[in-house]
Amino acid sequence: MLPHLEINSTCIDCDNCRAVCPEGAVLKAEQNGYVIETFSCTLCGLCLEVCPVDCIKLITPSINN
């Protein structure tokens, strides 16, 4: 699994992340909040910077030997 960004349930639907994403990788979810399209996201981090509730997290899977 590759590093990726995830938006958790504390999202307040402010739309800041979607508005700032240069790749259009942040999409409105069918229910509440947003999802990040992993293959479109370049991990630029702009969404992390504009999130007022810090609900976007960088997931970095560990490598087990």
C-alpha positions as CSV (number, residue, x, y, z in Angstrom):
1,M,0.0,0.0,0.0
2,L,1.3,3.5,-0.9
3,P,1.2,6.6,1.2
4,H,-2.1,8.4,0.8
5,L,-4.4,11.0,2.3
6,E,-7.6,10.2,4.2
7,I,-10.4,12.5,5.4
8,N,-11.9,11.3,8.7
9,S,-15.4,11.7,10.2
10,T,-14.6,15.0,11.9
11,C,-14.9,16.8,8.5
12,I,-17.3,19.8,8.7
13,D,-18.0,20.0,5.0
14,C,-16.3,23.4,4.6
15,D,-15.2,22.6,1.0
16,N,-11.7,24.2,1.5
17,C,-9.9,21.0,0.5
18,R,-11.8,20.5,-2.7
19,A,-11.4,24.1,-3.7
20,V,-7.6,24.1,-3.2
21,C,-6.8,20.8,-4.8
22,P,-4.9,21.4,-8.1
23,E,-5.6,17.9,-9.3
24,G,-9.3,17.7,-8.6
25,A,-8.6,14.7,-6.4
26,V,-11.0,15.7,-3.6
27,L,-14.5,14.6,-4.3
28,K,-17.8,15.2,-2.5
29,A,-18.8,11.9,-0.8
30,E,-22.2,10.3,-1.4
31,Q,-23.2,10.8,2.2
32,N,-21.3,13.4,4.2
33,G,-17.8,14.8,3.8
34,Y,-15.3,14.3,1.1
35,V,-13.1,11.5,-0.2
36,I,-9.6,11.8,-1.8
37,E,-9.1,9.9,-5.1
38,T,-5.8,8.2,-4.3
39,F,-4.6,7.8,-7.9
40,S,-5.2,11.5,-8.7
41,C,-3.7,12.9,-5.5
42,T,-0.1,14.0,-5.8
43,L,0.3,14.4,-2.0
44,C,1.1,18.1,-2.4
45,G,-0.4,18.8,1.0
46,L,-2.5,21.9,0.1
47,C,-5.6,20.3,1.6
48,L,-3.8,19.6,4.8
49,E,-2.9,23.3,5.1
50,V,-6.4,24.6,4.6
51,C,-8.4,22.2,6.7
52,P,-9.8,24.1,9.8
53,V,-10.4,21.0,11.8
54,D,-7.3,18.9,10.9
55,C,-9.3,16.0,9.7
56,I,-7.1,15.1,6.8
57,K,-4.3,12.7,7.6
58,L,-1.3,11.3,5.7
59,I,-1.3,7.5,6.0
60,T,2.1,6.0,5.6
61,P,2.0,2.2,5.8
62,S,4.9,0.6,7.5
63,I,7.0,-2.0,5.8
64,N,7.3,-5.3,7.8
65,N,10.4,-7.4,7.2
